[in-house]
């Protein structure tokens, strides 16, 4: 019981620091944010911050990793049909809600790090979901296809954020899955949604 309480406390501290950083990113450029400003906003001591993070970049990337871990495993956790490789509709709906934050991350230059992390998380998730569908491929080929699909997903996100936010996220999700399944081996490939 003591371990669970400690874990909740750690999670709460990390969440508080992450929320403070997000608020500050919405207000000013990332490079202008100091650790002290994060601490003041979060009401957390410097020593506590450094127990968890090296610097503000570490805090930012840790939050990004937590988000991508949650999103990349969403379909598996919700027992979605195996033919859905990524929760693109859900991700786009989320991005529509945080468009100002997304724009701030783009302006900061941090979007490169965000996309790199995201491609890794989603490539692993896609590879796992392809195995669930019974796609038969050499392991190296399957990994390459999963990475290519993750890259394609992020290209569609860029397109949607820049030009097509009037397009329903479910339509973009369906487009991605049609393209994905058309490029995968026909043997055991399920029908696109």
C-alpha angles and dihedrals in degrees: 000000000000090000092053091049090051091049091051090049092049091047091049091050092048091047092049092051092046092049090050091052092048091052091050093047088056090053105042144005115289093239090057093055116098129201087241091058090051090049092048092049093046097040090230127136123248092241091054091050092053092048086066108026141030094214143328091288090057090050092049095048092045090056091047090051091050090051094049092045089055095044097042092054096040096101094048093047090051094044092239118180110282091237088073104083099179136014092239095150091053092046092050092047089053092048090051088057094050099037093133091053091046090052090050091051090049091049091050092056089236091114089086091061091043093053093045091054092043094052090053095049094045094044090057091046093047091049090052092048092048089055089051090056092052097247105169114215141134107275092243091049091048091051091048092050091048091051091047091050092049089052090049090051091055090047089055090048089054091048092048095046093047103038118359113046088132087067112095110251089230090060091052090047090052091047091052093049093047090052091045096050093042089058097045127085110284094225109100093350110147122227113273116254 
